[in-house]
Amino acid sequence: MVECYIEDIGQYVGQEVKLKGWVYNLRSSGKIRFIVFRDGTGTIQVVMVKSELPEEVFEQHKELTQESSIIVTGIVSEHPRQKGTYELQLTDLEIVQICEDYPITKKEHTTGFLMGHRHLWLRSSRQYKIMRIRNEILMAFRQYFYENGFILIDTPLLTGSIGETAATLFETQYFDLGKAYLAQTGQLYLEAACMAHGKVYCLGPTFRAEKSKTRRHLTEFWMLEAEVAYLEHEGNLDLQEDMVCCVVSRVLENCTDQLEELGRDLAPLRNVQKPFYRIDYNEAVEKLQAAGSNIEWGHDLGGEDETILTNMYDRPVFVSNYPREAKAFYMKRNPDDPRTVLCADLLAPEGYGEIIGGSQREDNYDYLVEEIKRNDLPLDVYGWYLDLRKYGSVPHSGFGLGIERTVGWICGLPHVRETIPFARMLYKLYP
Amino acid sequence: MVECYIEDIGQYVGQEVKLKGWVYNLRSSGKIRFIVFRDGTGTIQVVMVKSELPEEVFEQHKELTQESSIIVTGIVSEHPRQKGTYELQLTDLEIVQICEDYPITKKEHTTGFLMGHRHLWLRSSRQYKIMRIRNEILMAFRQYFYENGFILIDTPLLTGSIGETAATLFETQYFDLGKAYLAQTGQLYLEAACMAHGKVYCLGPTFRAEKSKTRRHLTEFWMLEAEVAYLEHEGNLDLQEDMVCCVVSRVLENCTDQLEELGRDLAPLRNVQKPFYRIDYNEAVEKLQAAGSNIEWGHDLGGEDETILTNMYDRPVFVSNYPREAKAFYMKRNPDDPRTVLCADLLAPEGYGEIIGGSQREDNYDYLVEEIKRNDLPLDVYGWYLDLRKYGSVPHSGFGLGIERTVGWICGLPHVRETIPFARMLYKLYP
């Protein structure tokens, strides 16, 4: 007899197979009893017919509970009306463990309770689908870069240098060498590597010890970063646009069912096509002020500003050339307006807001030293980074995309906490 | 005129193209001067013929230095005798930056010096090739799992629970919640996730605050981990064997040139075929003692033992069923010999030693509690982990593979420090 997974069961219609998994749900209607059975790759309805089973097998149904682990054997049949839907006519049932008092029941639970039981909540249908879409999104990003000749450079997490700002760092003692900081970004290392490989990327965890409690913040989140030598500001936007379009279209193709089951409206995602809107920071501020925001020139856009702004557009929008004070020290000054820098944030539509921050990098040694000092960062630990402006400096650009925000946007979720298997937030370190 | 990368230059034979990059090397022979030019995607010889260039362009060659950034324009030609090798007959040259006193020259440098200049050393030919092979290896692993229906579960790096042992943890203050520990493994989280998705994996950085100074140890290294519900010990070995064979064969196919240029003997890699050798710990100890090792039953194999042992085999070898005292608390006791556990290490040939550690996991609640206590680990933080043995516990197995050790083995390198872009070791936190 074949042992198989539910995802492959279509190959075995009419045959007897063995499946190993868990009880997802139970129903009974007199002489027929049902198990909604899951094995990790899918769910299937298992049918137990009293007249066709030994009594002791049929009666086992009464013992079963939600999440009991069981092994079922039966004949595969296709649903007479729903093509692609299969059932299993049970012939034998083996109980591995009866699950008692499973904490997550059909009643309403608070999010706090569910997050506290994240190790079990992952089994629930909605969380299950989100993780599968996340899996597809991450593979789509990686293949995009692999196929376009980018080299993966895994940047270090324990660092002596500070990525962007000293204010939000987790630190740890590093043997006799003093403090190490958990990376906020891999960018500085990618800049070094792009001088070796031309086009590089990384995709790993990053950390911000921010005391923010918003629907967009995690203390540990995954970031995709790319860096390209000899790439300038406009080309950087073209790259991001192409990447986002490719990834969204692949996810739409491979995860249609899961997105629909999550209730995601697919129309706005289908609309993610080139060209994206490209506006200037000045224009963004004017539009926001006209819409009632009290933003003033010189400040970064807040989460609410981004929501207002993206609701004005039916596709992602780049906002370019922010004031220097609002952005990180390494961004290249804008030759046309030295108060601003050659950067852009990409804001996702439907109110989602920033998913990418990018810029051309300052490639002039003297300007860069000036900015490090102006930001009160310790010049000595940036020695190696400054070397990149001494030894064959070239114009270069890159960006960072927040994976959880992107998963949240594509899945249509209100909060990033459901977009990552085990979220870390201000008050959340377990499980 | 076309702007292109060297990797695509074969499409432009006879045409004029523009390339942006750096001087790798310079040569002069009277009326012809050469630039070995690199752009990150490859290198090409640029030929400057005095009689065919304006004098001021020809004379620019004298200004050039190693690693100066330049933009070259010229006509592409194929080497008359070496098919697939191209040259550029220069028509114009633009200097972006002259590089002065580049620290890495052709003379011998100490490894300490080179590691201290890792941000520049990455540009050297050997390091360049290693990173490209690493890129291929990592994509091969990811595609293996993606194509075999495994779901990527990014496990947290900041954790309240301790992975394997409290002795080698980096810790950081986590707001008001006390200490967080940097993950030694994602396994415990994968065990939770495999009860939701059946087959899961993660591939991310892990940390060990070990004071080891060996050629096999980093404090921060990347680990591939996989976990499968309802998989038992022997099936776990089958999975690892299949994965390693697929990855090695793909790398051999896609990176032949780079491996050969590194001087890697390809014969032992071509020999990585099923079936791998499978021996018992007891047998390993007997063989080692016969070969002169002073290992005693009850201890883990040391690095040297692994070297001796793997030199006895021409393919990877699994060593199964180690004594319980030598291994982590979560491994399932061996029903045939309760002094040992259902685990295996996979040792790479040619003296490389352990690249994978795996086991069937203890699925019995009471036994697991006993082991947590016996290892002096704090029972309370494992509450969620123990839940997995209460709510539908099933047999399950998994393993962890060290990426840097695997890259070292495949590339044939003596030390792991060259296998990762920016190594972190006992005395190494910069650059």
Interface residues (C-beta under 8 A of the other chain):
Chain A: Y5 E7 K20 G21 W22 V23 D39 G40 T41 E67 S68 S69 V96 Q97 C99 E100 Y102 P103 H117 R118 H119 L120 L122 R123 Q127 Y128 M131 R132 R134 N135 L138 M139 R142 Y146 G149 I151 L152 I153 D154 T155 P156 L157 L158 T159 G160 S161 F170 E171 T172 Q173 Y174 F175 L177 A180 L182 Y189 A192 A193 C194 M195 A196 H197 G198 K199 G204 P205 F207 A209 K211 T219 E220 W222 A229 Y230 V381 W384 Y385 D387 L388 K390 Y391 G392 S393 V394 I420 P421 F422 R424 L426 Y427 L429 Y430 P431
Chain B: Y5 E7 K20 G21 W22 V23 D39 G40 T41 E67 S68 S69 V96 Q97 C99 E100 Y102 P103 H117 H119 L120 L122 R123 Q127 Y128 M131 R132 R134 N135 L138 M139 R142 Y146 G149 I151 L152 I153 D154 T155 P156 L157 L158 T159 G160 S161 F170 E171 T172 Q173 Y174 F175 D176 L177 A180 L182 Y189 A192 A193 C194 M195 A196 H197 G198 K199 G204 P205 F207 A209 K211 T219 E220 W222 A229 Y230 V381 W384 Y385 D387 L388 K390 Y391 G392 S393 V394 I420 P421 F422 R424 L426 Y427 L429 Y430 P431
